[in-house]
Amino acid sequence: MKLYIVPTPVGNLGDITTRAVEVLRSVSLILAEDTRTSAVLLKHLGVATPMRSHHKFNEHQTAAQVADVIAAGQSVALISDAGTPGISDPGFLLVRTCVERGIDVECLPGPTAFVPALVNSGLPCERFVFEGFLPQKKGRIKRITALRDEERTIVFYESPFRLIKLLQQLAEIMGSERRVSVSREISKLHEQTVRGSLQQVIDHFEQQGVKGEIVVVLEGKNRAGQELQSGNEE
């Protein structure tokens, strides 16, 4: 028996894999970040497996209990509201608990919002840094400052309510000409990617407004200069 980590669609429900549906139907229990949200998906998929809530507010208390259930002979699947559990979503504590107790853990491949945003950005994606959500208040500026000299492409998640603030902070610390790509509503009807300098993208969203789930992909330091130099050498 094992713990399955099952990615769910970040937008279009058709993005879920056939194998993910098979696992959700075969396990004894599904742990969901929000059972109300997941109930809509499971009904669409025709999955009737029992669900239990597992989120950031209770995972410290429930991880050991779930591990006991699996150790007793049942397989359990963990899903989040969207994407791959553990990537800026609950999951790490449960996986760690199972690993420490010698319980098999299997993560299925599947949807994760930052991958299409990164590839679609037009920025180098062979090496990158994933930062997820920055602290909302304490430590936020310190973290951005620590990334100022990072040469790899940097990926952030952000709320639409804080996007312009983030872009402004990045511009103040890293320079307004640094290139950035902002993707929103990935795999949904109104999916959009806006690319340009930090100042250009700030201007765009100040005029157009911000809606939807956001992924910010920022150029690493000196990438443009390195690429220009490489081109001259050829």
C-alpha positions in Angstrom: 0.0 0.0 0.0 1.2 3.5 -0.7 0.6 7.2 -0.8 -0.1 8.6 -4.3 0.6 12.3 -5.1 -1.9 13.1 -7.8 -1.7 16.3 -9.8 -5.1 17.9 -10.8 -5.8 20.4 -13.6 -4.8 24.0 -13.1 -7.5 25.1 -15.6 -8.9 22.9 -18.3 -10.3 19.7 -16.8 -9.2 17.8 -19.8 -5.6 18.2 -18.6 -5.9 15.4 -16.1 -4.2 12.1 -17.1 -5.9 8.8 -17.6 -3.6 7.2 -15.0 -4.5 9.9 -12.4 -8.2 9.1 -12.8 -7.5 5.4 -12.5 -5.5 6.0 -9.2 -8.3 8.2 -7.8 -10.8 5.5 -8.4 -8.7 2.7 -7.0 -7.5 4.1 -3.7 -9.4 3.8 -0.4 -9.2 7.5 0.5 -8.6 10.8 -1.2 -7.1 13.7 0.8 -8.2 17.0 -0.6 -7.1 20.6 0.1 -10.7 21.8 -0.2 -13.3 19.0 -0.4 -15.9 21.3 -1.9 -13.6 22.3 -4.8 -12.4 18.7 -5.3 -15.9 17.4 -5.2 -16.7 19.3 -8.5 -13.7 17.7 -10.2 -14.4 14.2 -8.9 -18.0 14.3 -9.9 -16.9 15.4 -13.4 -14.5 12.4 -13.5 -17.0 9.9 -12.1 -14.9 9.2 -9.1 -16.9 8.2 -5.9 -13.9 7.5 -3.6 -14.4 8.9 -0.1 -12.6 12.2 0.7 -11.1 13.8 3.7 -9.8 17.3 4.2 -6.0 17.8 4.3 -4.8 21.4 4.2 -2.1 23.7 5.6 -4.1 24.3 8.8 -4.4 20.6 9.8 -1.6 18.8 8.1 0.6 18.8 11.2 -2.1 17.0 13.1 -3.2 14.6 10.3 0.1 13.5 8.7 0.7 10.8 11.3 -2.9 9.6 11.2 -2.8 9.2 7.4 0.5 7.3 7.6 -1.2 4.9 10.1 -4.0 4.3 7.7 -1.6 3.5 4.9 0.6 1.3 7.1 -2.6 -0.6 8.1 -3.0 -1.7 4.4 -4.9 1.1 2.5 -3.7 3.2 -0.4 -4.3 7.0 -0.2 -4.2 9.7 -2.8 -3.4 13.3 -2.1 -4.7 16.1 -4.3 -4.7 19.9 -4.1 -7.2 22.4 -5.5 -5.1 22.6 -8.6 -1.7 21.4 -9.8 0.8 19.1 -8.0 0.5 18.8 -4.2 3.6 20.0 -2.4 4.4 22.7 -5.0 3.2 25.8 -3.0 0.4 23.5 -1.7 0.1 21.1 1.3 1.9 17.8 0.8 5.5 18.0 2.0 4.8 17.1 5.7 2.8 14.0 4.7 5.4 12.9 2.2 8.1 13.3 4.7 6.2 11.4 7.4 5.6 8.5 5.0 9.2 8.4 3.9 10.5 8.4 7.5 8.2 5.5 8.2 9.2 3.5 5.2 5.9 3.9 3.4 6.0 3.9 -0.4 5.3 7.3 -2.0 4.6 7.7 -5.7 4.1 11.1 -7.4 2.3 11.0 -10.7 3.4 13.4 -13.5 0.9 16.0 -14.4 -0.1 19.7 -14.3 2.0 22.3 -12.6 1.4 26.0 -13.4 4.9 27.2 -13.4 6.2 24.8 -16.2 4.0 26.1 -19.1 4.6 29.7 -17.8 8.4 29.2 -17.8 8.5 27.5 -21.2 6.1 30.1 -22.7 8.1 33.1 -21.3 10.8 33.1 -24.0 13.4 33.4 -21.2 16.1 30.7 -20.7 14.5 27.7 -19.1 17.3 25.1 -19.0 18.3 26.3 -15.5 15.9 28.2 -13.2 15.1 29.0 -9.6 11.5 28.4 -8.3 10.6 30.7 -5.5 6.9 30.1 -5.3 5.1 32.7 -3.1 7.3 35.3 -1.4 6.5 36.3 2.2 3.6 38.8 2.1 5.3 41.2 4.6 8.2 40.3 6.9 11.2 39.2 4.9 9.8 40.0 1.5 12.3 42.7 0.5 15.2 40.8 2.0 14.3 37.8 -0.1 14.0 39.8 -3.3 17.4 41.5 -2.5 19.0 38.1 -2.1 17.9 37.2 -5.6 19.3 40.4 -7.2 22.5 38.7 -8.4 20.9 35.4 -9.4 21.8 34.5 -13.0 19.3 31.8 -13.5 15.7 32.6 -14.6 13.5 33.1 -11.5 9.9 31.9 -11.1 7.4 33.3 -8.6 3.7 32.7 -7.8 1.7 35.7 -6.9 -1.8 36.8 -6.1 -3.5 39.2 -8.6 -3.9 41.6 -5.7 -0.2 41.9 -5.1 1.2 41.5 -8.7 1.8 45.2 -9.4 3.4 45.6 -6.0 5.7 42.6 -6.7 6.7 44.0 -10.1 7.4 47.4 -8.7 9.6 45.9 -5.9 11.5 43.8 -8.5 12.0 46.9 -10.6 13.3 49.0 -7.6 15.8 46.3 -6.6 16.8 44.7 -9.9 16.2 47.5 -12.4 13.2 48.4 -14.4 14.7 47.1 -17.7 15.0 43.5 -16.5 12.9 41.3 -18.7 9.8 39.6 -17.2 6.9 37.4 -18.4 3.6 37.3 -16.5 1.2 34.4 -17.3 -2.3 34.3 -15.9 -5.2 31.9 -16.0 -3.0 29.1 -17.4 -5.0 26.4 -19.3 -8.2 28.4 -18.8 -10.4 30.2 -21.3 -8.8 33.7 -20.8 -5.2 32.5 -20.6 -2.7 35.3 -21.3 1.0 36.0 -21.2 2.4 39.5 -21.1 6.2 39.9 -21.8 8.5 42.9 -21.7 10.7 44.9 -19.4 9.5 45.2 -15.8 8.4 48.8 -16.4 6.5 47.8 -19.6 4.6 45.0 -17.8 3.9 47.3 -14.8 2.4 49.9 -17.2 0.3 47.2 -18.9 -1.3 45.9 -15.7 -1.8 49.3 -14.2 -3.9 50.1 -17.3 -5.6 46.8 -17.9 -6.0 45.5 -14.3 -5.1 42.1 -13.0 -7.3 39.0 -12.7 -6.7 35.3 -12.3 -3.9 33.0 -11.0 -0.5 34.5 -11.7 3.0 33.1 -12.5 5.9 35.6 -12.9 9.0 34.5 -14.7 11.9 37.0 -14.3 15.1 37.2 -16.3 18.3 36.4 -14.4 21.0 39.0 -13.9 23.3 39.6 -17.0 21.5 37.0 -19.2 20.9 39.6 -21.9 24.6 40.6 -21.9 25.8 37.1 -21.9 23.6 36.1 -24.9 24.8 39.2 -26.8 28.4 38.3 -26.1 27.9 34.7 -27.2 26.3 35.9 -30.4 29.2 38.2 -31.2 31.7 35.3 -30.7 29.9 33.3 -33.3 
